[in-house]
Amino acid sequence: MTHPAGALQNWNIHALVNRYSMLTSSRPQVDHWRAFRDRVRDAGRDERANLLATASAQVRRDVLTMIERAGLGHVGGDFSVTDILVTLYAAVLSVEPAEPDWPDRDRLILSKGHSAAALYATLASCGYFPATELATFMAPLSALNGHPDRTKVPGVETNTGPLGHGLPVGVGTALAARLRGSSARTVVILGDGELQEGSNWEAAMYAAHQQLGSLTAVIDRNGLQQGARTEDTNALEPLADKWRSFGWTVAEVDGHDHAALADVFSASTPDRPTAVIAHTQKGHGVSFMTDRVEWHHRVPTGEELALARAELSR
């Protein structure tokens, strides 16, 4: 494993405090993101899609660099969820990176926490913290762990990693917003393999019972999990019917079509939670990674990195 210069520090409390105190918003990047967000939201459908596609390609390039330096990561799942993350932050969510604890902000919970690199790269592009911090991904004493930690990274709403926890937390978050009289939305991104965890379905049942119209679950439906296809492990289909039977509004969308994603995420049902089944591809954006199970946790070689960067720069 290799790390950027300066990432390795003595293991002591002073180093920890100094490292974590660095993660504050980057004002120039916040201003840049605000201008980009406004341009995206004011644009026509085709221009919006082009702007979001360009931003997604940059996030994927950043993820490649992070994983190259760290020597580990989950590039396949990072790439399947990138377009979803970029569309939400640029075109949909009401957030303020310069004030990450703003009480009335929308909340995004990445339940598939192993795709932390894609979340970090997206948050950095918004200005939650300096993009230079991405170079410390997975390094000792870095705040950017392999799974998100809300006590260390601005913009992270809850710690995730153990699968099946994000949606229950999201239900509680949406219910708390209602009790406060807030109109804030809660969006939870789940992996499809994660839906084999029973806690998701308990949460889904309760969310429908509570008529949590401010809650959206986005399923990153790439069809693959660690080591196998979901349908060969514990079949999920008919997935849309399952969510409907629990009382949710269901929308299905191409998870790499930015314009379609923006349309779906902008809609909601006041008295029902919404499940968005985003049909994606593991490793999307790089031909030799696309829909390949081995890229769940594999690190590209030097030659593969060069090929991947070339494809993402076209």
C-alpha positions as a Markdown table, in Angstrom:
| # | Residue | x | y | z |
|---|---|---|---|---|
| 1 | Met | 0.0 | 0.0 | 0.0 |
| 2 | Thr | 1.3 | 3.5 | -0.8 |
| 3 | His | 0.3 | 6.8 | 0.6 |
| 4 | Pro | 1.0 | 10.4 | -0.4 |
| 5 | Ala | 3.8 | 12.3 | 1.2 |
| 6 | Gly | 2.9 | 13.7 | 4.5 |
| 7 | Ala | 0.0 | 11.3 | 5.1 |
| 8 | Leu | 1.9 | 9.1 | 7.6 |
| 9 | Gln | 2.1 | 10.8 | 11.0 |
| 10 | Asn | 3.0 | 9.8 | 14.5 |
| 11 | Trp | 0.2 | 8.0 | 16.2 |
| 12 | Asn | -0.7 | 10.5 | 19.0 |
| 13 | Ile | -3.8 | 12.5 | 19.9 |
| 14 | His | -2.3 | 15.8 | 18.7 |
| 15 | Ala | -1.8 | 14.4 | 15.2 |
| 16 | Leu | -5.4 | 13.1 | 15.3 |
| 17 | Val | -6.8 | 16.5 | 16.3 |
| 18 | Asn | -4.7 | 18.3 | 13.7 |
| 19 | Arg | -5.7 | 16.0 | 10.9 |
| 20 | Tyr | -9.4 | 16.1 | 11.7 |
| 21 | Ser | -9.5 | 19.9 | 12.2 |
| 22 | Met | -8.4 | 20.3 | 8.6 |
| 23 | Leu | -11.7 | 19.0 | 7.3 |
| 24 | Thr | -13.6 | 22.3 | 6.9 |
| 25 | Ser | -15.3 | 23.7 | 3.9 |
| 26 | Ser | -13.2 | 25.1 | 1.0 |
| 27 | Arg | -14.7 | 28.5 | 0.3 |
| 28 | Pro | -13.4 | 28.9 | -3.3 |
| 29 | Gln | -14.8 | 25.4 | -4.1 |
| 30 | Val | -18.1 | 26.1 | -2.5 |
| 31 | Asp | -18.5 | 29.2 | -4.6 |
| 32 | His | -17.6 | 27.2 | -7.7 |
| 33 | Trp | -20.1 | 24.5 | -6.8 |
| 34 | Arg | -22.9 | 27.1 | -6.2 |
| 35 | Ala | -22.3 | 28.5 | -9.6 |
| 36 | Phe | -22.3 | 25.1 | -11.2 |
| 37 | Arg | -25.4 | 24.0 | -9.2 |
| 38 | Asp | -27.3 | 27.2 | -10.4 |
| 39 | Arg | -26.2 | 26.6 | -14.0 |
| 40 | Val | -27.4 | 23.0 | -13.8 |
| 41 | Arg | -30.8 | 23.8 | -12.3 |
| 42 | Asp | -31.4 | 26.7 | -14.8 |
| 43 | Ala | -30.3 | 24.6 | -17.8 |
| 44 | Gly | -32.5 | 22.9 | -20.3 |
| 45 | Arg | -32.7 | 19.1 | -20.2 |
| 46 | Asp | -29.9 | 18.4 | -22.7 |
| 47 | Glu | -27.5 | 20.9 | -21.3 |
| 48 | Arg | -28.2 | 19.7 | -17.8 |
| 49 | Ala | -27.4 | 16.2 | -18.8 |
| 50 | Asn | -24.1 | 17.3 | -20.4 |
| 51 | Leu | -23.0 | 19.3 | -17.4 |
| 52 | Leu | -23.8 | 16.4 | -15.0 |
| 53 | Ala | -22.0 | 13.9 | -17.3 |
| 54 | Thr | -18.8 | 16.0 | -17.3 |
| 55 | Ala | -18.9 | 16.3 | -13.5 |
| 56 | Ser | -19.5 | 12.6 | -13.1 |
| 57 | Ala | -16.4 | 11.8 | -15.3 |
| 58 | Gln | -14.3 | 14.0 | -13.1 |
| 59 | Val | -15.6 | 12.3 | -10.0 |
| 60 | Arg | -14.7 | 8.9 | -11.5 |
| 61 | Arg | -11.2 | 10.1 | -12.4 |
| 62 | Asp | -10.8 | 11.3 | -8.8 |
| 63 | Val | -11.9 | 7.9 | -7.5 |
| 64 | Leu | -9.3 | 6.2 | -9.6 |
| 65 | Thr | -6.6 | 8.3 | -8.2 |
| 66 | Met | -7.7 | 7.8 | -4.7 |
| 67 | Ile | -7.8 | 4.0 | -5.1 |
| 68 | Glu | -4.5 | 4.0 | -6.9 |
| 69 | Arg | -2.8 | 5.8 | -4.0 |
| 70 | Ala | -4.5 | 3.8 | -1.3 |
| 71 | Gly | -4.0 | 0.4 | -2.9 |
| 72 | Leu | -7.5 | -0.7 | -2.2 |
| 73 | Gly | -11.1 | 0.3 | -2.6 |
| 74 | His | -14.4 | -0.6 | -4.3 |
| 75 | Val | -14.1 | 0.9 | -7.8 |
| 76 | Gly | -17.0 | -1.1 | -9.3 |
| 77 | Gly | -19.6 | 0.1 | -6.9 |
| 78 | Asp | -18.1 | 3.6 | -6.8 |
| 79 | Phe | -18.6 | 3.9 | -10.5 |
| 80 | Ser | -22.2 | 2.5 | -10.5 |
| 81 | Val | -23.3 | 5.1 | -8.0 |
| 82 | Thr | -21.4 | 8.1 | -9.2 |
| 83 | Asp | -24.1 | 9.5 | -11.6 |
| 84 | Ile | -26.7 | 9.2 | -8.8 |
| 85 | Leu | -24.5 | 11.1 | -6.3 |
| 86 | Val | -23.6 | 13.9 | -8.8 |
| 87 | Thr | -27.2 | 14.3 | -9.9 |
| 88 | Leu | -28.5 | 14.5 | -6.4 |
| 89 | Tyr | -26.0 | 17.1 | -5.2 |
| 90 | Ala | -25.9 | 19.3 | -8.3 |
| 91 | Ala | -29.6 | 19.1 | -9.4 |
| 92 | Val | -31.8 | 18.1 | -6.5 |
| 93 | Leu | -30.7 | 18.4 | -2.9 |
| 94 | Ser | -31.0 | 21.5 | -0.8 |
| 95 | Val | -27.7 | 21.6 | 1.0 |
| 96 | Glu | -25.1 | 24.2 | 2.1 |
| 97 | Pro | -21.5 | 22.9 | 2.1 |
| 98 | Ala | -20.3 | 26.0 | 3.9 |
| 99 | Glu | -22.8 | 25.2 | 6.7 |
| 100 | Pro | -22.9 | 21.4 | 6.8 |
| 101 | Asp | -25.0 | 21.3 | 10.0 |
| 102 | Trp | -27.7 | 23.7 | 8.6 |
| 103 | Pro | -30.8 | 22.3 | 10.4 |
| 104 | Asp | -33.2 | 22.4 | 7.4 |
| 105 | Arg | -30.8 | 20.7 | 4.9 |
| 106 | Asp | -31.8 | 17.7 | 3.0 |
| 107 | Arg | -30.0 | 14.5 | 4.2 |
| 108 | Leu | -28.3 | 11.9 | 2.0 |
| 109 | Ile | -27.3 | 8.6 | 3.6 |
| 110 | Leu | -25.0 | 6.3 | 1.7 |
| 111 | Ser | -26.0 | 3.0 | 3.1 |
| 112 | Lys | -23.7 | 1.1 | 0.8 |
| 113 | Gly | -20.8 | 2.6 | 2.7 |
| 114 | His | -18.1 | 0.7 | 0.9 |
| 115 | Ser | -18.6 | 3.2 | -2.0 |
| 116 | Ala | -17.2 | 5.9 | 0.3 |
| 117 | Ala | -14.6 | 7.1 | -2.3 |
| 118 | Ala | -17.4 | 8.2 | -4.7 |
| 119 | Leu | -19.1 | 10.0 | -1.9 |
| 120 | Tyr | -15.9 | 11.7 | -0.8 |
| 121 | Ala | -15.0 | 12.8 | -4.3 |
| 122 | Thr | -18.5 | 14.2 | -4.7 |
| 123 | Leu | -18.5 | 16.1 | -1.4 |
| 124 | Ala | -15.1 | 17.5 | -2.2 |
| 125 | Ser | -16.4 | 18.8 | -5.5 |
| 126 | Cys | -19.1 | 20.6 | -3.6 |
| 127 | Gly | -16.6 | 22.2 | -1.3 |
| 128 | Tyr | -17.4 | 20.4 | 2.0 |
| 129 | Phe | -13.6 | 20.0 | 2.4 |
| 130 | Pro | -10.6 | 20.7 | 0.2 |
| 131 | Ala | -10.1 | 18.4 | -2.8 |
| 132 | Thr | -6.5 | 18.0 | -1.8 |
| 133 | Glu | -7.7 | 15.9 | 1.1 |
| 134 | Leu | -8.7 | 13.1 | -1.3 |
| 135 | Ala | -5.1 | 12.2 | -1.5 |
| 136 | Thr | -5.2 | 10.9 | 2.0 |
| 137 | Phe | -8.0 | 8.3 | 1.3 |
| 138 | Met | -7.4 | 5.3 | 3.6 |
| 139 | Ala | -4.1 | 6.6 | 4.9 |
| 140 | Pro | -3.3 | 6.3 | 8.6 |
| 141 | Leu | -4.9 | 9.1 | 10.5 |
| 142 | Ser | -6.9 | 10.3 | 7.5 |
| 143 | Ala | -10.5 | 11.3 | 8.1 |
| 144 | Leu | -11.4 | 9.6 | 4.8 |
| 145 | Asn | -11.8 | 6.1 | 6.0 |
| 146 | Gly | -12.9 | 3.1 | 3.8 |
| 147 | His | -16.4 | 3.7 | 5.2 |
| 148 | Pro | -18.0 | 7.1 | 5.9 |
| 149 | Asp | -17.7 | 8.6 | 9.5 |
| 150 | Arg | -19.9 | 11.5 | 10.3 |
| 151 | Thr | -17.6 | 12.6 | 13.2 |
| 152 | Lys | -14.8 | 13.2 | 10.8 |
| 153 | Val | -16.1 | 14.2 | 7.4 |
| 154 | Pro | -18.4 | 17.2 | 6.8 |
| 155 | Gly | -21.4 | 16.2 | 4.7 |
| 156 | Val | -21.6 | 12.7 | 6.0 |
| 157 | Glu | -24.9 | 12.2 | 7.8 |
| 158 | Thr | -24.4 | 8.9 | 9.5 |
| 159 | Asn | -21.7 | 6.2 | 9.8 |
| 160 | Thr | -22.3 | 3.3 | 7.3 |
| 161 | Gly | -20.6 | 0.1 | 6.4 |
| 162 | Pro | -22.5 | -2.7 | 8.0 |
| 163 | Leu | -25.2 | -3.2 | 5.4 |
| 164 | Gly | -28.9 | -2.9 | 6.1 |
| 165 | His | -28.5 | 0.0 | 8.6 |
| 166 | Gly | -28.9 | 3.1 | 6.3 |
| 167 | Leu | -32.6 | 2.8 | 5.6 |
| 168 | Pro | -33.6 | 2.3 | 9.2 |
| 169 | Val | -31.6 | 5.4 | 10.1 |
| 170 | Gly | -33.1 | 7.3 | 7.2 |
| 171 | Val | -36.6 | 6.4 | 8.4 |
| 172 | Gly | -35.8 | 7.9 | 11.8 |
| 173 | Thr | -34.2 | 10.9 | 10.1 |
| 174 | Ala | -37.3 | 11.6 | 8.0 |
| 175 | Leu | -39.6 | 11.1 | 11.0 |
| 176 | Ala | -37.5 | 13.5 | 13.1 |
| 177 | Ala | -37.8 | 16.1 | 10.3 |
| 178 | Arg | -41.5 | 15.8 | 10.4 |
| 179 | Leu | -41.6 | 16.2 | 14.2 |
| 180 | Arg | -39.5 | 19.4 | 13.9 |
| 181 | Gly | -41.9 | 20.7 | 11.3 |
| 182 | Ser | -39.1 | 20.7 | 8.6 |
| 183 | Ser | -39.8 | 20.0 | 4.9 |
| 184 | Ala | -36.2 | 18.6 | 4.5 |
| 185 | Arg | -35.9 | 15.5 | 2.3 |
| 186 | Thr | -34.1 | 12.3 | 3.3 |
| 187 | Val | -32.5 | 10.2 | 0.6 |
| 188 | Val | -30.9 | 6.8 | 1.3 |
| 189 | Ile | -28.8 | 5.1 | -1.3 |
| 190 | Leu | -28.7 | 1.3 | -1.0 |
| 191 | Gly | -26.9 | -1.4 | -2.8 |
| 192 | Asp | -29.1 | -4.1 | -4.3 |
| 193 | Gly | -27.2 | -6.9 | -2.6 |
| 194 | Glu | -27.8 | -5.1 | 0.6 |
| 195 | Leu | -31.6 | -5.7 | 0.2 |
| 196 | Gln | -30.9 | -9.2 | 1.4 |
| 197 | Glu | -30.7 | -7.8 | 4.9 |
| 198 | Gly | -34.1 | -8.1 | 6.6 |
| 199 | Ser | -33.7 | -4.7 | 8.5 |
| 200 | Asn | -34.4 | -2.9 | 5.2 |
| 201 | Trp | -37.8 | -4.5 | 4.9 |
| 202 | Glu | -38.8 | -3.7 | 8.5 |
| 203 | Ala | -37.8 | -0.1 | 7.9 |
| 204 | Ala | -39.7 | -0.1 | 4.6 |
| 205 | Met | -42.9 | -1.3 | 6.3 |
| 206 | Tyr | -42.7 | 1.3 | 9.0 |
| 207 | Ala | -41.9 | 4.2 | 6.6 |
| 208 | Ala | -45.1 | 3.4 | 4.6 |
| 209 | His | -47.1 | 3.1 | 7.8 |
| 210 | Gln | -45.9 | 6.6 | 8.8 |
| 211 | Gln | -46.6 | 7.9 | 5.3 |
| 212 | Leu | -43.1 | 9.4 | 5.1 |
| 213 | Gly | -43.4 | 11.2 | 1.8 |
| 214 | Ser | -40.1 | 13.1 | 2.4 |
| 215 | Leu | -38.2 | 9.8 | 2.2 |
| 216 | Thr | -36.6 | 8.4 | -0.9 |
| 217 | Ala | -34.7 | 5.1 | -1.2 |
| 218 | Val | -32.5 | 4.8 | -4.2 |
| 219 | Ile | -31.5 | 1.3 | -5.1 |
| 220 | Asp | -28.2 | 1.0 | -7.0 |
| 221 | Arg | -29.4 | -1.9 | -9.0 |
| 222 | Asn | -26.2 | -3.0 | -10.7 |
| 223 | Gly | -27.1 | -6.7 | -10.3 |
| 224 | Leu | -23.8 | -7.7 | -8.7 |
| 225 | Gln | -22.6 | -8.1 | -5.2 |
| 226 | Gln | -19.3 | -9.4 | -3.8 |
| 227 | Gly | -18.5 | -12.6 | -5.6 |
| 228 | Ala | -21.7 | -13.2 | -7.5 |
| 229 | Arg | -24.8 | -11.8 | -9.2 |
| 230 | Thr | -27.7 | -11.0 | -6.8 |
| 231 | Glu | -30.1 | -13.3 | -8.7 |
| 232 | Asp | -27.7 | -16.2 | -8.2 |
| 233 | Thr | -27.3 | -15.5 | -4.5 |
| 234 | Asn | -30.7 | -14.6 | -3.2 |
| 235 | Ala | -33.0 | -13.4 | -6.0 |
| 236 | Leu | -34.5 | -9.9 | -5.5 |
| 237 | Glu | -37.0 | -9.9 | -8.5 |
| 238 | Pro | -39.7 | -8.9 | -8.8 |
| 239 | Leu | -38.1 | -6.0 | -6.9 |
| 240 | Ala | -40.5 | -3.2 | -7.9 |
| 241 | Asp | -43.5 | -5.3 | -6.8 |
| 242 | Lys | -41.9 | -5.9 | -3.5 |
| 243 | Trp | -41.6 | -2.2 | -2.7 |
| 244 | Arg | -45.1 | -1.6 | -4.0 |
| 245 | Ser | -46.5 | -4.3 | -1.7 |
| 246 | Phe | -44.9 | -2.5 | 1.2 |
| 247 | Gly | -46.9 | 0.7 | 0.3 |
| 248 | Trp | -44.1 | 2.6 | -1.5 |
| 249 | Thr | -44.4 | 4.6 | -4.7 |
| 250 | Val | -41.9 | 3.0 | -7.2 |
| 251 | Ala | -40.0 | 4.6 | -10.1 |
| 252 | Glu | -37.5 | 2.7 | -12.3 |
| 253 | Val | -34.9 | 4.7 | -14.2 |
| 254 | Asp | -31.6 | 4.3 | -16.1 |
| 255 | Gly | -29.1 | 5.1 | -13.3 |
| 256 | His | -26.6 | 6.6 | -15.8 |
| 257 | Asp | -29.1 | 8.9 | -17.5 |
| 258 | His | -28.6 | 12.2 | -15.7 |
| 259 | Ala | -31.6 | 13.9 | -17.1 |
| 260 | Ala | -33.9 | 11.0 | -16.3 |
| 261 | Leu | -32.4 | 10.8 | -12.8 |
| 262 | Ala | -33.0 | 14.5 | -12.2 |
| 263 | Asp | -36.6 | 14.1 | -13.3 |
| 264 | Val | -37.3 | 11.2 | -11.0 |
| 265 | Phe | -35.6 | 12.6 | -8.0 |
| 266 | Ser | -37.5 | 15.9 | -8.3 |
| 267 | Ala | -40.8 | 14.1 | -8.1 |
| 268 | Ser | -42.4 | 12.8 | -4.8 |
| 269 | Thr | -45.7 | 11.5 | -3.4 |
| 270 | Pro | -46.7 | 13.6 | -0.3 |
| 271 | Asp | -48.2 | 10.6 | 1.7 |
| 272 | Arg | -45.9 | 7.8 | 0.5 |
| 273 | Pro | -42.2 | 7.1 | 0.6 |
| 274 | Thr | -40.6 | 6.6 | -2.8 |
| 275 | Ala | -38.3 | 3.8 | -4.0 |
| 276 | Val | -36.2 | 4.7 | -7.1 |
| 277 | Ile | -34.8 | 1.6 | -8.7 |
| 278 | Ala | -31.8 | 2.9 | -10.6 |
| 279 | His | -30.6 | 0.3 | -13.2 |
| 280 | Thr | -26.9 | 0.7 | -13.2 |
| 281 | Gln | -23.7 | -1.1 | -14.2 |
| 282 | Lys | -20.9 | -2.0 | -11.9 |
| 283 | Gly | -17.7 | -0.3 | -13.2 |
| 284 | His | -19.7 | 2.0 | -15.5 |
| 285 | Gly | -17.6 | 4.4 | -17.6 |
| 286 | Val | -14.7 | 2.0 | -18.2 |
| 287 | Ser | -15.3 | -0.8 | -20.7 |
| 288 | Phe | -13.3 | -3.5 | -19.1 |
| 289 | Met | -14.8 | -3.0 | -15.7 |
| 290 | Thr | -18.4 | -2.7 | -16.8 |
| 291 | Asp | -20.7 | -5.4 | -15.3 |
| 292 | Arg | -17.8 | -7.5 | -14.1 |
| 293 | Val | -18.1 | -9.0 | -10.7 |
| 294 | Glu | -14.3 | -9.1 | -10.1 |
| 295 | Trp | -14.3 | -5.3 | -10.0 |
| 296 | His | -16.2 | -5.2 | -6.7 |
| 297 | His | -13.0 | -5.0 | -4.8 |
| 298 | Arg | -10.1 | -5.2 | -7.3 |
| 299 | Val | -7.5 | -2.5 | -7.7 |
| 300 | Pro | -6.5 | -1.7 | -11.2 |
| 301 | Thr | -2.9 | -2.3 | -12.4 |
| 302 | Gly | -0.8 | 0.6 | -13.8 |
| 303 | Glu | -1.7 | -0.3 | -17.3 |
| 304 | Glu | -5.4 | -0.6 | -16.5 |
| 305 | Leu | -5.4 | 2.7 | -14.7 |
| 306 | Ala | -4.0 | 4.4 | -17.9 |
| 307 | Leu | -6.6 | 2.7 | -20.0 |
| 308 | Ala | -9.4 | 3.7 | -17.6 |
| 309 | Arg | -8.2 | 7.4 | -17.4 |
| 310 | Ala | -8.1 | 7.5 | -21.2 |
| 311 | Glu | -11.7 | 6.3 | -21.5 |
| 312 | Leu | -12.9 | 8.7 | -18.8 |
| 313 | Ser | -11.2 | 11.6 | -20.5 |
| 314 | Arg | -13.0 | 11.2 | -23.9 |
